[in-house]
């Protein structure tokens, strides 16, 4: 997801033990159980959203409904809808991508930020590769959120939390709200799918047709929950749509533009793997091996050299457009591809000319 947003099905809760807020997260974390409630034997039938709203601290019915829609609430280990009525001895669990912590505090850290725009309501950050967006397992510090907390502290502001996230090894643009009103205003646009998000990706092979729409429900894998799987007939997962256009073909790989209609976890990575064109260098989705081309040693050495230059999935969040919370005017931001991305493209251009 590939971006995930604060109110879509791929959202997650803020790192806390209640349902007070949502964040999106494109990290590779497992889901962790935060709440387990065994329904009283004398419990009368009651809608699950109302049931949880009355039992979890600092939450609302709308937040609970969003959590259920996101697939984070299970009853007897099965996904349910908001109108499900709990029954005596039902086991209700809430699972989140981040493990339980004693505190949800994000400690300010002086980490350099590439800020491409900032005003009194928001800022746009160009995230480098390798930077985790939000504290999580093994990354409680040194994240983009820690850097933002420090940046806000210098301005006498309290960091309100993230609106959306991208993977640790995906580069590109993120919008950050500077106060709660801006955060809620932007979150509603993510929920309505009105945010314009464009990604550039290098994929193996040449997708045909050269432009099209990828549709396929996305769900966590049955064997490895870190990896998302595509289910075309929709028997599992959540509706996902990716629009794509091939920008350049280099015989063995292609530069592709992707526009997200939905924002599911690892959406672009999972969809292109499903098409048979995994992202170049993507170890989780089969892209860090030779998918297209010969097995001769010279070619293999060339590809390995490219993997060394770009040791990650070749995915960049290139542009972002949305309605500004104060002016209510549409604004748009674009970015250049990072150096590792450009170096690999140039190497392939030289290689195919030989």
N, C-alpha and C positions, 0 to 999 in steps of 0.2 A: 502497500500500500502503500516504491509505491507507498504512497502516503496513506496514512490512516487519520481520520479526523475525529473531532470531539463528539460528534453525535451520530456517526454512521454505524453500521453494523460491526465495523472493525474497531470501534472505540474501546478504550479500557478505562477503569476507574483511576482517579488520582491515587498516589501511593499512600493509602490510609486504610483504616479498618472499617470505614463506613462507606456509604454511597453518596458522599457529599459532592462529588464532582467527577467528570470524565476527562480522560486524556486519550489520545490515540498513541499507538506505539508500533513502530516497525522494527523492533528488535527481534531477536531470534529466541526469546525466552519461552520456557514452558509455562503452562497455566498453573497457578497455585491456589489452593483452597484457602479462602479468607473467612468464610462463614459456613457453619454446618448447624442446621436446626432440625431436630426431630420433632415432628408435629405431635402435640399432646393427644393421647387416646380419646379425649373428650372434645376435641376440636370440631366445631361445626364447619360445614363447607364454606369456604371463603376464597375469593379471587386471590391468586398468588401475588399480584402487585399490591393489593391492599394489605395482605398478610405481612409482606416484607416491609412495607412502609411503616407499619406499626411496631416493628420489632428491631429495625436497624436505626442507629443514631444518625441524626442530621441528614436526612434524605427526604425526597419527595416522591410522589407516585409517578411523576413523569420520569424521574431518574431511574426508578426501578423498572419502568416499562422499557426504557432505552437499554437497560442492562439485560433484560430478558430478550429483547430483540437482537442484541449483540451476541447472544448465545452464552453469556456468562453465568446464567442461572439455570441450574439443573434440578429436577425433581426425580428422585430415585434413579439418578445417573442418566436421565433422558432430558432432552431439550423440550421446553413447553412454550406456550403462548401466554400472553398477559391475562387471558380470560380463564386460564386453568384454575380449577378450584381445588385447593389443598384438602387433603383427607387425613383422618387420624393415622398417625405413625408414618406419614410421608417423610422422606429425608430430603430436605431442601439445602442445596449447597450453592455458594457463590464462588466462582473461580476467576482470578485475575492474572494478567501476565507477569506482574511483579510479586515477589514473595512478601509476606507480612513483615513489616518493620515496626519497631517500637515508636518511631516518630516519622512523620512525613516531611520534616524540615529539610529544605535544600540549602546546604551550606554555601555561602558565597565564596568563589575562588577566582583569583586573578588569572584568567585564561584568555588569550587574545581572541577577539571576535572580528569576523569580516562582515561589517555592517554596511550594506549597500544603500540603505535609506532609513531615516528615523525622523519621527515627529513626536508630538505630545501624546499621541494615541497608540502608536505601533512602531515596530521596526522590522526591517527585512534583513535576514541573515543568510549569508552564503556559507553553508556548512561544508567543511572539508571531509575527506574520507578518513575513517578511523575514529571519528569523534562520536561517542555515544550521545544520544540526544537527552535521555532522562536517566537518573540514577536507577539502577536495578542490580541484579545479582552480579557480584564481582566488579561492579562499576558504580559504587555508591558515591564516588567523587570523580572529578576530572571530566564531567559531562558538560554538554552545552547548557543544560539547565543551571548548573553551578556557575558557569561563566555569566549567564544572564542575571542570576541573582546578584552577583558582584556588580555588574553594570548598573542594575537598578538601584542597588544600595548607594552607589556613588551619586545618584540623582535624588536620593531621599525617597525612593519608591519601594514598594513591596512587590516582588515578582508574583504575578497572579497565576502562574502556571502556563503550560503550553497549549496552543490551539491545535496543533497537529505535529506529527513527527515523520521522519524518514529513517531508513535503516542506517546502522552504524557505518557501513561501507558504501552507502549511496551518498553522492554529493548533491549540492544544490540549494535552492531557495526555500526558506521557511518564513512565515509571517508570525510575529510575536506580538501579542497584545500587551499594553502597558498598564491597563487597569481592567477591572471586572466588566464594565460596560462594553469596552472594545472587545474583550474576550467573548462575551455572550453574543455580541453583534456578528462577529466573524464566525463563531460556532454555528449560528443559524444558517449562514451561507453554505458551510460545509454540509450541514444536514440536508439542505435543499438542493445539493449538488450544483450550486450556481458558481462556485469557485472554479476559475479556469486554470487548469494545471497541465503543463506540457512537460514531458520527459523526453530525453534523448537516450537511446540504448544502442549498443552494438550487439547484434544477435548473430548466431551461426547460420550460414546459408542465406538464401534469398526468398523471403516470404512471398507467397503467391496467393491472391493477387497482390499487386504492389501497394494497394490501400484497401482497408476493410475494417470489419468490426469483429472482435473476438468476444463471444458470449459463452459463459460456462460458470456454473455455480462453483464457489471455492469454499473448501473446508479443510480443517487440519487433518493431516495424514493419520491413518489408523495405526501405522507402525511407528512413525516419528512425528510427534505433534509440532515440531519446529518447522516442518515442511508442509506447505499448503498443496492440496490436490484439487484438480478440476473435475467436476462431474457434469458433463454436458446435458444430461437429461434431467438434472436438478433433483435427483433423489436425495442428495445431501448438500449441505452448505448453503451459502447465500449468493443471491443473484449478483453477477459481476460482469461489467461491460468495459472493454478497452477498445478505443478507436486507434488505428495505427496508419502510418504512411511511410513507405520506404523513401528515405532521402538520398541514399547513395548505396550502390552495390559495389563490392570489392571482391567479387567472384566467390570467395569463401565465407565472407561475413558481410553484413549490411548495417548501415546506420539507419535507425528507425526513429521516427517521431511517434510518441504515444500520448494520447489524451484520455484521461480517466473520466468515465461517466459515473463510476462508483469508486470507492476507495478501500477495497478489501486488503487484508494483510498479504504482502508479497504478490499483489495482483498481477503486475506486469511480468514478474519472474515466473509465476505459475502459468499464466496464460501462454507465454511464448514457449515454455517447456512443453506444454500440451500440444502446441502446433508443430513441435519437432524442431524449433529454432530457439534453444535456450540462450540466455544472455551470455556473451563471451566472458569467460573468467569466473562464472558463477559456480562456486563449489557445491552449493546446496541443491542446485537444480540442473546439474549435469553439464554445465558450460565450461568447466575447467578441464577439458580434455578435447582431443581432436574430434569434432563432430562432422566436419566437412573438409575434404581434401585427402591427400595421399598419406601414407604411413612412412614414407621415406625419411631417412634420418635428417636430411637437410631441412625439410619442411617441418619436421617435428622440433628441431632445434629452433627454428624461426618462431614457431608458435610458443614454445616454452619461454623464449626471450620476451615475447609480448606479454605473457603471463607475469613475468618478473617485473616488467614496467608497470603493468596494471594488475596488481595482485588482488583483485576484487571483482564483483559483478560490474560490468560496464553500464552503469545507470546513473543519470544525472537529472535532477529536478531543474529543468532549464528555465521555465517561466511560471509566473503566478499572477493571476488577475482577480480582483474582487472589488466590492463596493466599500469605500472608506467609511468607517463608523461615524466620523464627524461631518464630512462634507457630503456624504451619501452619493459621491461620484465614483465612477469606475476608474480604478487605477491598475496599471499593469507594469510588471517588472520582468526583465530578461537577464540572462547571464551567459557568459561564455563557457565552453566546455573546459574542464580542468586539464592541467598539463599532461597528466598520465593518459587521459582519454585521447587528447590530440596527438601525442607521440605515437600511440598505437595505430591510430588512423593513418598517420603519415607513413609509418612502416609498412602497413598493408598496401597503401597506394604505390609505394616503390616496389613492393614485392610483385604485385599483379602486373606491373608494367614490364617486368623482365621477360 
